[in-house]
Amino acid sequence: MSKRTADDIDSTSALKSGLAVLFKDGQYSDLIIHCGDDRHKVHKGAVCAQSSFFDTARNGDFDEARSGLVTLHADDPAVVSAMLSHMYTFDYEVKLTDNDTTETETHRLLFHANVYAMGEKGAHSVKDAARKKFREAVQSQWSEAIFPDAVKLVYETTPQNDRGLRNVVTKLAAGHARELLTADNDRFRTMMGQVADFGRDLSMELAFLPQVGKDYPAYECPMCERVFTLKDQSNVGKFHCPECNRLRWVNQWEKYRYIFE
């Protein structure tokens, strides 16, 4: 694979800048997305190409296809704006939602979870960005009162087969289970009673913990994020992840050694 040249980098920067300008001023727009009081003048080539939801709405046998207007009645305008911003600029900023009046670390965490859920409209790159931002934010907030609310939101806004944020909160909770499951942590225990799927996922994750970091090395699969141990590596040249069956050589797995904090 050839290396990127300075001209390639300049061209990429120019393309990103041009897309950002189009998103800001709406010039050459051929589609309007309406949410709350916001009307976003967007471009089918940018939005529909990234989102199966908008592609279907614009090209299917719907009123939206005939009018060139897509109205999102049930979504938060700030979250929709963040999703569209990422489609054009490859990033998004945290904004105040309908339920918030000030921006806090708590607000930022829940905002990222909501942007991730918005990615269910087909914008997979948005989900990837939101997952990264959520994962970074939640690492310092697992012991805060907001953590049970974040877990509940993640499970309420994602389908069962979407493990993106579910794996993040489950693994984090498993690593700090002793602190989170103390008798005086009523919020966390109450949340577990309300979100049965999380309780099941946490139980499965905890099943791997007794020997992790003690007698045997632990690994985190880069594909499915399952943490697992290998008791005997003496006669093993390569081995599979027990969750997704991904096969790697032992020296390749060493890059994914996992250490609980």
Backbone as CSV, one residue per row, in Angstrom:
resi,resn,N_x,N_y,N_z,CA_x,CA_y,CA_z,C_x,C_y,C_z
1,MET,0.851,-1.187,0.000,0.000,0.000,0.000,0.891,1.243,0.000
2,SER,0.620,2.164,-0.900,1.446,3.363,-0.999,1.156,4.319,0.135
3,LYS,2.166,5.103,0.485,2.021,6.078,1.551,1.281,7.311,1.035
4,ARG,0.557,7.965,1.933,-0.136,9.186,1.544,0.862,10.323,1.400
5,THR,0.714,11.088,0.344,1.597,12.222,0.120,0.999,13.474,0.724
6,ALA,1.816,14.546,0.737,1.334,15.825,1.251,0.165,16.332,0.422
7,ASP,0.197,16.057,-0.885,-0.906,16.481,-1.747,-2.192,15.739,-1.406
8,ASP,-2.048,14.437,-1.077,-3.222,13.657,-0.687,-3.859,14.237,0.575
9,ILE,-3.008,14.566,1.543,-3.501,15.112,2.816,-4.170,16.457,2.591
10,ASP,-3.564,17.307,1.748,-4.152,18.610,1.453,-5.493,18.453,0.758
11,SER,-5.600,17.478,-0.137,-6.851,17.241,-0.848,-7.939,16.770,0.101
12,THR,-7.570,15.890,1.035,-8.534,15.410,2.021,-9.023,16.547,2.908
13,SER,-8.103,17.405,3.345,-8.473,18.552,4.178,-9.396,19.500,3.424
14,ALA,-9.110,19.696,2.142,-9.943,20.581,1.333,-11.347,20.011,1.173
15,LEU,-11.439,18.677,0.996,-12.739,18.034,0.876,-13.542,18.182,2.162
16,LYS,-12.895,17.949,3.308,-13.577,18.090,4.593,-14.045,19.521,4.805
17,SER,-13.199,20.478,4.456,-13.571,21.884,4.620,-14.766,22.232,3.745
18,GLY,-14.747,21.719,2.505,-15.857,21.986,1.602,-17.167,21.405,2.093
19,LEU,-17.122,20.191,2.623,-18.326,19.568,3.164,-18.857,20.338,4.372
20,ALA,-17.947,20.813,5.206,-18.360,21.585,6.379,-19.070,22.864,5.967
21,VAL,-18.583,23.501,4.922,-19.220,24.727,4.418,-20.607,24.420,3.882
22,LEU,-20.745,23.321,3.142,-22.054,22.934,2.609,-23.056,22.677,3.728
23,PHE,-22.596,22.049,4.810,-23.492,21.776,5.936,-23.910,23.068,6.626
24,LYS,-22.988,24.007,6.710,-23.263,25.254,7.417,-24.219,26.146,6.656
25,ASP,-24.011,26.325,5.339,-24.841,27.281,4.610,-25.952,26.636,3.781
26,GLY,-25.899,25.306,3.609,-26.977,24.631,2.908,-27.029,24.870,1.408
27,GLN,-25.988,25.422,0.849,-25.983,25.693,-0.586,-26.090,24.387,-1.381
28,TYR,-26.866,24.417,-2.467,-27.106,23.261,-3.337,-27.900,22.161,-2.638
29,SER,-28.565,22.486,-1.549,-29.347,21.487,-0.824,-30.476,20.934,-1.697
30,ASP,-30.710,19.626,-1.582,-31.831,19.012,-2.285,-32.685,18.161,-1.347
31,LEU,-32.519,18.362,-0.046,-33.297,17.633,0.952,-33.313,18.435,2.245
32,ILE,-34.464,18.489,2.894,-34.603,19.191,4.173,-34.988,18.184,5.245
33,ILE,-34.265,18.214,6.354,-34.586,17.370,7.505,-35.098,18.274,8.615
34,HIS,-36.316,18.021,9.027,-37.003,18.857,10.011,-37.125,18.094,11.332
35,CYS,-36.647,18.718,12.408,-36.761,18.115,13.742,-36.926,19.229,14.761
36,GLY,-38.053,19.248,15.467,-38.311,20.329,16.402,-38.388,21.650,15.669
37,ASP,-37.614,22.622,16.140,-37.556,23.930,15.474,-36.450,24.009,14.432
38,ASP,-35.703,22.935,14.253,-34.565,22.933,13.334,-34.979,22.445,11.943
39,ARG,-34.462,23.128,10.937,-34.633,22.705,9.548,-33.243,22.659,8.918
40,HIS,-32.763,21.475,8.652,-31.421,21.284,8.111,-31.497,21.104,6.594
41,LYS,-30.858,22.009,5.884,-30.777,21.887,4.433,-29.566,21.030,4.095
42,VAL,-29.833,19.800,3.699,-28.759,18.841,3.483,-28.746,18.374,2.033
43,HIS,-27.883,17.410,1.768,-27.662,16.953,0.409,-27.798,15.428,0.360
44,LYS,-28.628,14.967,-0.559,-28.857,13.526,-0.654,-27.551,12.759,-0.844
45,GLY,-26.647,13.316,-1.625,-25.387,12.634,-1.873,-24.571,12.419,-0.622
46,ALA,-24.718,13.306,0.368,-23.965,13.183,1.614,-24.720,12.378,2.659
47,VAL,-26.017,12.622,2.778,-26.807,12.018,3.855,-27.323,10.628,3.478
48,CYS,-27.938,10.512,2.326,-28.532,9.229,1.939,-27.471,8.176,1.665
49,ALA,-26.295,8.614,1.237,-25.219,7.660,0.983,-24.709,7.021,2.269
50,GLN,-24.888,7.698,3.404,-24.395,7.188,4.683,-25.489,6.562,5.537
51,SER,-26.735,6.845,5.228,-27.827,6.405,6.087,-28.891,5.673,5.285
52,SER,-29.083,4.406,5.579,-30.124,3.639,4.909,-31.511,4.173,5.244
53,PHE,-31.663,4.735,6.431,-32.952,5.303,6.845,-33.340,6.451,5.926
54,PHE,-32.435,7.410,5.761,-32.746,8.566,4.920,-32.812,8.169,3.440
55,ASP,-32.018,7.210,3.047,-32.057,6.753,1.664,-33.420,6.153,1.342
56,THR,-33.964,5.352,2.269,-35.278,4.751,2.059,-36.372,5.814,2.067
57,ALA,-36.271,6.755,3.008,-37.281,7.803,3.102,-37.306,8.677,1.852
58,ARG,-36.128,8.942,1.299,-36.040,9.838,0.150,-36.402,9.143,-1.155
59,ASN,-36.127,7.876,-1.277,-36.308,7.201,-2.561,-37.452,6.193,-2.578
60,GLY,-38.068,5.975,-1.427,-39.165,5.016,-1.381,-40.490,5.653,-1.760
61,ASP,-41.552,4.888,-1.609,-42.899,5.366,-1.951,-43.513,6.039,-0.730
62,PHE,-42.905,7.158,-0.316,-43.359,7.882,0.868,-43.584,9.345,0.502
63,ASP,-44.290,10.072,1.384,-44.497,11.501,1.159,-43.171,12.235,1.111
64,GLU,-42.193,11.764,1.908,-40.887,12.419,1.949,-40.200,12.395,0.589
65,ALA,-40.393,11.290,-0.120,-39.753,11.160,-1.433,-40.324,12.171,-2.420
66,ARG,-41.606,12.496,-2.256,-42.238,13.440,-3.184,-42.014,14.885,-2.779
67,SER,-41.935,15.143,-1.470,-41.836,16.530,-1.002,-40.410,17.015,-0.802
68,GLY,-39.456,16.083,-0.640,-38.086,16.497,-0.352,-37.919,16.956,1.084
69,LEU,-38.872,16.600,1.944,-38.832,16.981,3.360,-38.989,15.736,4.218
70,VAL,-38.040,15.522,5.129,-38.114,14.414,6.077,-38.286,15.008,7.472
71,THR,-39.365,14.652,8.150,-39.645,15.175,9.489,-39.417,14.081,10.524
72,LEU,-38.605,14.382,11.512,-38.326,13.452,12.598,-39.087,13.933,13.829
73,HIS,-40.195,13.302,14.107,-41.082,13.777,15.167,-40.604,13.377,16.560
74,ALA,-40.049,12.195,16.703,-39.767,11.652,18.033,-38.332,11.856,18.500
75,ASP,-37.477,12.426,17.672,-36.063,12.537,18.015,-35.723,13.892,18.608
76,ASP,-34.621,13.927,19.376,-34.157,15.164,19.987,-33.411,16.001,18.955
77,PRO,-33.778,17.259,18.776,-33.123,18.098,17.764,-31.614,18.206,17.932
78,ALA,-31.135,18.280,19.167,-29.695,18.399,19.396,-28.958,17.146,18.954
79,VAL,-29.558,15.997,19.171,-28.934,14.733,18.788,-28.963,14.566,17.270
80,VAL,-30.064,14.950,16.643,-30.150,14.909,15.176,-29.099,15.822,14.558
81,SER,-28.947,17.006,15.132,-27.942,17.953,14.635,-26.545,17.369,14.746
82,ALA,-26.258,16.672,15.840,-24.947,16.051,16.023,-24.711,14.967,14.974
83,MET,-25.735,14.155,14.712,-25.602,13.109,13.709,-25.309,13.700,12.335
84,LEU,-26.050,14.718,11.945,-25.846,15.332,10.634,-24.486,16.015,10.557
85,SER,-24.079,16.650,11.651,-22.767,17.301,11.680,-21.664,16.295,11.397
86,HIS,-21.770,15.108,11.995,-20.736,14.087,11.771,-20.733,13.612,10.323
87,MET,-21.884,13.565,9.695,-21.952,13.130,8.302,-21.163,14.058,7.375
88,TYR,-21.071,15.322,7.773,-20.373,16.304,6.943,-18.954,16.608,7.428
89,THR,-18.753,16.618,8.729,-17.464,17.071,9.284,-16.674,15.946,9.935
90,PHE,-17.276,14.754,10.056,-16.632,13.587,10.662,-16.376,13.784,12.157
91,ASP,-17.161,14.657,12.766,-17.090,14.891,14.213,-18.383,15.579,14.622
92,TYR,-18.615,15.660,15.917,-19.776,16.399,16.397,-19.468,16.988,17.770
93,GLU,-20.209,18.026,18.126,-20.062,18.675,19.426,-21.257,18.342,20.300
94,VAL,-21.020,18.306,21.596,-22.101,18.076,22.543,-22.942,19.334,22.647
95,LYS,-24.242,19.164,22.522,-25.166,20.293,22.616,-26.211,20.008,23.680
96,LEU,-26.856,21.050,24.146,-27.912,20.886,25.124,-29.124,20.246,24.467
97,THR,-29.696,19.259,25.139,-30.897,18.612,24.637,-32.125,19.267,25.261
98,ASP,-33.295,18.773,24.885,-34.541,19.345,25.406,-34.658,19.217,26.922
99,ASN,-33.976,18.213,27.495,-34.130,17.937,28.923,-33.015,18.535,29.782
100,ASP,-32.089,19.278,29.176,-30.962,19.823,29.914,-30.881,21.332,29.755
101,THR,-30.391,21.994,30.804,-30.221,23.453,30.744,-28.764,23.861,30.859
102,THR,-27.915,22.983,31.394,-26.483,23.266,31.489,-25.698,22.046,31.052
103,GLU,-24.520,22.284,30.483,-23.682,21.182,30.028,-22.773,20.731,31.159
104,THR,-22.842,19.464,31.500,-22.011,18.875,32.542,-21.411,17.579,32.008
105,GLU,-20.509,16.983,32.784,-19.952,15.689,32.385,-21.046,14.638,32.292
106,THR,-22.035,14.747,33.182,-23.171,13.833,33.133,-23.920,13.994,31.824
107,HIS,-24.190,15.235,31.459,-24.896,15.503,30.212,-24.121,14.965,29.017
108,ARG,-22.803,15.141,29.017,-21.985,14.695,27.896,-22.060,13.180,27.726
109,LEU,-22.025,12.458,28.834,-22.066,11.000,28.772,-23.375,10.521,28.152
110,LEU,-24.488,11.034,28.632,-25.785,10.621,28.116,-25.981,11.087,26.677
111,PHE,-25.411,12.241,26.344,-25.516,12.748,24.975,-24.858,11.776,23.994
112,HIS,-23.661,11.300,24.344,-22.965,10.354,23.466,-23.781,9.065,23.291
113,ALA,-24.429,8.618,24.363,-25.258,7.412,24.271,-26.438,7.646,23.332
114,ASN,-27.015,8.834,23.390,-28.147,9.142,22.518,-27.714,9.289,21.062
115,VAL,-26.536,9.846,20.831,-26.031,9.951,19.460,-25.775,8.553,18.900
116,TYR,-25.234,7.676,19.740,-25.015,6.295,19.306,-26.341,5.662,18.883
117,ALA,-27.368,5.844,19.694,-28.678,5.272,19.369,-29.216,5.867,18.074
118,MET,-28.957,7.142,17.832,-29.401,7.779,16.591,-28.747,7.118,15.379
119,GLY,-27.573,6.554,15.576,-26.887,5.863,14.498,-27.642,4.657,13.992
120,GLU,-28.674,4.210,14.730,-29.505,3.116,14.254,-30.249,3.487,12.974
121,LYS,-30.279,4.754,12.656,-30.906,5.177,11.407,-30.014,4.855,10.214
122,GLY,-28.938,4.162,10.464,-28.117,3.685,9.374,-26.775,4.354,9.251
123,ALA,-26.516,5.366,10.047,-25.248,6.094,9.963,-24.207,5.401,10.840
124,HIS,-23.568,4.377,10.312,-22.659,3.560,11.110,-21.417,4.335,11.558
125,SER,-20.943,5.264,10.751,-19.777,6.043,11.163,-20.099,6.907,12.369
126,VAL,-21.354,7.341,12.474,-21.782,8.117,13.638,-21.726,7.248,14.892
127,LYS,-22.171,6.010,14.762,-22.135,5.095,15.898,-20.702,4.852,16.360
128,ASP,-19.802,4.686,15.423,-18.401,4.439,15.776,-17.828,5.611,16.567
129,ALA,-18.118,6.834,16.112,-17.603,8.024,16.793,-18.227,8.181,18.175
130,ALA,-19.534,7.968,18.263,-20.221,8.112,19.550,-19.750,7.061,20.547
131,ARG,-19.503,5.850,20.061,-19.016,4.794,20.941,-17.655,5.162,21.521
132,LYS,-16.780,5.686,20.707,-15.451,6.089,21.179,-15.563,7.189,22.228
133,LYS,-16.394,8.182,21.973,-16.560,9.291,22.909,-17.210,8.813,24.212
134,PHE,-18.208,7.934,24.094,-18.870,7.404,25.286,-17.886,6.593,26.118
135,ARG,-17.113,5.748,25.466,-16.177,4.887,26.185,-15.150,5.713,26.943
136,GLU,-14.664,6.778,26.339,-13.690,7.645,27.012,-14.328,8.354,28.197
137,ALA,-15.564,8.805,28.029,-16.233,9.569,29.085,-16.618,8.704,30.281
138,VAL,-17.053,7.474,30.023,-17.589,6.644,31.101,-16.494,6.071,31.997
139,GLN,-15.259,6.023,31.518,-14.179,5.435,32.312,-14.005,6.135,33.658
140,SER,-14.266,7.427,33.693,-14.084,8.187,34.936,-15.394,8.381,35.702
141,GLN,-16.483,7.775,35.201,-17.780,8.023,35.832,-18.478,6.753,36.318
142,TRP,-17.761,5.630,36.329,-18.401,4.396,36.763,-18.833,4.448,38.225
143,SER,-18.148,5.266,39.037,-18.487,5.361,40.459,-19.448,6.506,40.760
144,GLU,-19.860,7.246,39.734,-20.756,8.382,39.932,-22.218,7.927,39.894
145,ALA,-23.090,8.787,40.415,-24.518,8.464,40.465,-25.116,8.304,39.070
146,ILE,-24.475,8.900,38.069,-25.023,8.848,36.714,-24.821,7.486,36.056
147,PHE,-23.882,6.676,36.532,-23.562,5.433,35.838,-24.768,4.502,35.683
148,PRO,-25.568,4.250,36.722,-26.752,3.395,36.522,-27.708,3.966,35.477
149,ASP,-27.848,5.304,35.440,-28.721,5.919,34.441,-28.168,5.715,33.036
150,ALA,-26.843,5.788,32.909,-26.215,5.585,31.600,-26.417,4.149,31.132
151,VAL,-26.250,3.197,32.046,-26.460,1.787,31.694,-27.903,1.571,31.232
152,LYS,-28.835,2.111,31.984,-30.251,1.943,31.642,-30.550,2.551,30.275
153,LEU,-30.008,3.730,30.010,-30.221,4.382,28.719,-29.649,3.546,27.578
154,VAL,-28.460,3.018,27.781,-27.826,2.188,26.750,-28.712,0.999,26.405
155,TYR,-29.239,0.326,27.408,-30.042,-0.869,27.162,-31.441,-0.534,26.635
156,GLU,-31.937,0.638,26.957,-33.261,1.029,26.467,-33.233,1.509,25.018
157,THR,-32.084,1.971,24.545,-32.017,2.596,23.223,-31.267,1.768,22.186
158,THR,-30.844,0.558,22.552,-30.145,-0.300,21.586,-30.798,-1.673,21.547
159,PRO,-30.837,-2.308,20.372,-31.385,-3.665,20.295,-30.439,-4.673,20.936
160,GLN,-30.956,-5.837,21.243,-30.191,-6.836,21.991,-28.928,-7.275,21.264
161,ASN,-28.973,-7.300,19.942,-27.807,-7.770,19.191,-26.779,-6.686,18.919
162,ASP,-27.026,-5.481,19.393,-26.066,-4.379,19.229,-25.208,-4.307,20.492
163,ARG,-23.981,-4.797,20.403,-23.135,-4.911,21.579,-22.205,-3.711,21.761
164,GLY,-22.293,-2.711,20.882,-21.359,-1.592,20.932,-21.200,-0.956,22.296
165,LEU,-22.259,-0.330,22.819,-22.197,0.299,24.143,-22.490,-0.695,25.257
166,ARG,-23.249,-1.719,24.963,-23.563,-2.713,25.999,-22.289,-3.393,26.500
167,ASN,-21.384,-3.714,25.594,-20.129,-4.320,26.028,-19.302,-3.351,26.870
168,VAL,-19.344,-2.081,26.523,-18.564,-1.075,27.265,-19.008,-1.025,28.721
169,VAL,-20.317,-0.874,28.956,-20.800,-0.725,30.340,-20.729,-2.044,31.100
170,THR,-20.949,-3.158,30.413,-20.893,-4.459,31.088,-19.483,-4.769,31.562
171,LYS,-18.499,-4.574,30.690,-17.122,-4.850,31.054,-16.650,-3.907,32.159
172,LEU,-17.058,-2.650,32.086,-16.644,-1.688,33.112,-17.262,-2.057,34.456
173,ALA,-18.520,-2.424,34.462,-19.188,-2.823,35.706,-18.578,-4.090,36.282
174,ALA,-18.213,-5.027,35.424,-17.603,-6.271,35.905,-16.258,-5.997,36.561
175,GLY,-15.504,-5.081,35.989,-14.198,-4.755,36.553,-14.282,-4.044,37.891
176,HIS,-15.432,-3.444,38.181,-15.619,-2.724,39.454,-16.826,-3.261,40.223
177,ALA,-17.115,-4.541,40.021,-18.315,-5.132,40.619,-18.312,-5.052,42.138
178,ARG,-17.144,-5.232,42.761,-17.084,-5.217,44.221,-17.588,-3.887,44.768
179,GLU,-17.179,-2.783,44.131,-17.601,-1.463,44.597,-19.059,-1.169,44.227
180,LEU,-19.455,-1.572,43.021,-20.799,-1.238,42.556,-21.891,-2.030,43.255
181,LEU,-21.568,-3.232,43.716,-22.588,-4.088,44.308,-22.621,-4.014,45.833
182,THR,-22.019,-3.001,46.413,-22.060,-2.832,47.863,-23.477,-2.525,48.313
183,ALA,-23.720,-2.792,49.574,-25.078,-2.671,50.115,-25.631,-1.257,50.036
184,ASP,-24.760,-0.244,50.064,-25.246,1.131,50.086,-25.382,1.740,48.685
185,ASN,-25.137,0.952,47.636,-25.273,1.457,46.272,-26.662,1.111,45.745
186,ASP,-27.661,1.785,46.297,-29.040,1.458,45.950,-29.358,1.747,44.497
187,ARG,-28.793,2.820,43.939,-29.119,3.191,42.562,-28.695,2.093,41.575
188,PHE,-27.506,1.557,41.789,-27.023,0.532,40.875,-27.832,-0.748,41.012
189,ARG,-28.101,-1.163,42.230,-28.853,-2.400,42.440,-30.293,-2.261,41.955
190,THR,-30.873,-1.078,42.121,-32.232,-0.842,41.614,-32.254,-0.932,40.095
191,MET,-31.246,-0.337,39.468,-31.159,-0.391,38.009,-31.045,-1.823,37.519
192,MET,-30.262,-2.659,38.216,-30.115,-4.054,37.816,-31.453,-4.786,37.862
193,GLY,-32.287,-4.439,38.831,-33.608,-5.053,38.908,-34.524,-4.611,37.788
194,GLN,-34.271,-3.429,37.248,-35.107,-2.888,36.171,-34.643,-3.325,34.787
195,VAL,-33.351,-3.592,34.645,-32.783,-3.914,33.327,-32.268,-5.351,33.369
196,ALA,-33.155,-6.275,33.083,-32.821,-7.695,33.208,-31.696,-8.113,32.264
197,ASP,-31.674,-7.556,31.060,-30.634,-7.930,30.107,-29.245,-7.558,30.610
198,PHE,-29.147,-6.423,31.292,-27.853,-6.026,31.835,-27.432,-6.981,32.946
199,GLY,-28.367,-7.346,33.816,-28.044,-8.286,34.879,-27.535,-9.607,34.329
200,ARG,-28.147,-10.083,33.238,-27.699,-11.321,32.605,-26.304,-11.152,32.003
201,ASP,-26.090,-10.039,31.289,-24.789,-9.802,30.658,-23.685,-9.657,31.698
202,LEU,-23.993,-8.971,32.801,-22.999,-8.789,33.854,-22.652,-10.127,34.497
203,SER,-23.646,-10.978,34.693,-23.394,-12.296,35.279,-22.466,-13.116,34.390
204,MET,-22.694,-13.056,33.082,-21.842,-13.790,32.153,-20.417,-13.236,32.162
205,GLU,-20.301,-11.926,32.266,-18.972,-11.312,32.290,-18.242,-11.680,33.579
206,LEU,-18.949,-11.680,34.692,-18.323,-11.998,35.973,-17.846,-13.440,36.040
207,ALA,-18.450,-14.299,35.244,-18.052,-15.702,35.246,-16.607,-15.887,34.797
208,PHE,-16.064,-14.896,34.100,-14.695,-14.983,33.612,-13.687,-14.391,34.595
209,LEU,-14.162,-13.718,35.639,-13.258,-12.920,36.456,-12.437,-13.646,37.513
210,PRO,-12.888,-14.718,38.163,-12.139,-15.253,39.298,-10.670,-15.542,39.022
211,GLN,-10.331,-16.036,37.833,-8.946,-16.384,37.583,-8.213,-15.341,36.745
212,VAL,-8.937,-14.316,36.276,-8.294,-13.290,35.458,-7.287,-12.503,36.283
213,GLY,-6.112,-12.344,35.767,-5.099,-11.542,36.440,-4.442,-12.244,37.609
214,LYS,-4.795,-13.499,37.860,-4.202,-14.230,38.979,-3.318,-15.352,38.439
215,ASP,-3.931,-16.494,38.140,-3.155,-17.642,37.691,-2.887,-17.646,36.195
216,TYR,-3.773,-16.995,35.414,-3.660,-17.083,33.971,-3.768,-15.696,33.336
217,PRO,-3.143,-15.495,32.186,-3.247,-14.207,31.498,-4.623,-14.041,30.868
218,ALA,-5.063,-12.809,30.736,-6.362,-12.513,30.137,-6.153,-11.740,28.846
219,TYR,-7.096,-11.929,27.925,-7.039,-11.262,26.632,-8.404,-10.645,26.324
220,GLU,-8.372,-9.539,25.590,-9.611,-8.909,25.145,-9.679,-9.006,23.629
221,CYS,-10.663,-9.718,23.128,-10.788,-9.902,21.683,-11.095,-8.565,21.014
222,PRO,-10.328,-8.169,20.002,-10.567,-6.875,19.341,-11.821,-6.873,18.481
223,MET,-12.369,-8.049,18.199,-13.553,-8.131,17.356,-14.845,-8.030,18.164
224,CYS,-14.974,-8.834,19.224,-16.224,-8.867,19.997,-16.062,-8.328,21.412
225,GLU,-14.810,-8.032,21.819,-14.481,-7.463,23.136,-14.696,-8.425,24.300
226,ARG,-14.812,-9.704,24.034,-14.908,-10.680,25.110,-13.563,-10.794,25.808
227,VAL,-13.578,-10.765,27.136,-12.370,-10.985,27.928,-12.345,-12.454,28.324
228,PHE,-11.236,-13.128,28.067,-11.153,-14.554,28.361,-9.727,-14.917,28.780
229,THR,-9.576,-16.103,29.313,-8.268,-16.567,29.755,-7.876,-17.832,29.009
230,LEU,-6.590,-18.093,28.971,-6.070,-19.335,28.396,-5.203,-19.982,29.461
231,LYS,-5.642,-21.112,29.970,-4.963,-21.730,31.105,-3.578,-22.273,30.745
232,ASP,-3.469,-22.861,29.575,-2.202,-23.500,29.219,-1.798,-23.096,27.807
233,GLN,-0.707,-22.346,27.693,-0.223,-21.920,26.393,1.018,-22.698,25.948
234,SER,1.418,-23.683,26.718,2.695,-24.349,26.458,2.741,-25.059,25.101
235,ASN,1.616,-25.627,24.677,1.600,-26.354,23.416,0.648,-25.731,22.398
236,VAL,0.416,-24.430,22.548,-0.538,-23.744,21.682,0.185,-22.747,20.790
237,GLY,0.051,-22.918,19.463,0.626,-21.954,18.538,-0.323,-20.813,18.271
238,LYS,-1.626,-21.134,18.209,-2.659,-20.117,18.024,-3.950,-20.618,18.650
239,PHE,-4.833,-19.687,18.991,-6.066,-20.098,19.638,-7.199,-19.137,19.284
240,HIS,-8.433,-19.595,19.535,-9.635,-18.860,19.160,-10.174,-18.059,20.335
241,CYS,-10.871,-16.978,20.015,-11.714,-16.309,21.001,-12.922,-17.208,21.239
242,PRO,-13.284,-17.495,22.491,-14.412,-18.400,22.760,-15.768,-17.808,22.403
243,GLU,-15.819,-16.492,22.156,-17.090,-15.839,21.844,-17.352,-15.799,20.340
244,CYS,-16.404,-15.216,19.577,-16.626,-15.025,18.140,-15.800,-15.980,17.280
245,ASN,-14.971,-16.794,17.922,-14.176,-17.813,17.228,-13.050,-17.230,16.378
246,ARG,-12.671,-15.986,16.654,-11.574,-15.371,15.919,-10.263,-16.090,16.232
247,LEU,-9.514,-16.464,15.202,-8.268,-17.213,15.375,-7.059,-16.294,15.197
248,ARG,-6.121,-16.329,16.173,-4.895,-15.549,16.085,-3.743,-16.362,16.669
249,TRP,-2.533,-16.042,16.217,-1.346,-16.627,16.811,-1.140,-16.069,18.214
250,VAL,-0.439,-16.816,19.063,-0.205,-16.396,20.438,0.462,-15.021,20.495
251,ASN,1.482,-14.799,19.661,2.169,-13.505,19.709,1.270,-12.364,19.241
252,GLN,0.259,-12.670,18.419,-0.703,-11.647,18.018,-1.652,-11.316,19.157
253,TRP,-2.046,-12.329,19.925,-2.931,-12.095,21.064,-2.247,-11.262,22.147
254,GLU,-0.934,-11.306,22.199,-0.222,-10.564,23.238,-0.505,-9.073,23.163
255,LYS,-0.845,-8.571,21.977,-1.177,-7.148,21.834,-2.485,-6.801,22.523
256,TYR,-3.263,-7.847,22.834,-4.586,-7.624,23.407,-4.693,-8.176,24.830
257,ARG,-3.555,-8.194,25.515,-3.581,-8.585,26.938,-4.461,-7.615,27.700
258,TYR,-5.252,-8.149,28.625,-6.208,-7.328,29.373,-5.849,-7.342,30.847
259,ILE,-5.831,-6.145,31.428,-5.527,-5.993,32.861,-6.658,-5.195,33.508
260,PHE,-7.314,-5.785,34.495,-8.368,-5.065,35.201,-7.764,-4.025,36.127
261,GLU,-8.387,-2.853,36.126,-7.895,-1.776,37.004,-8.263,-2.065,38.453
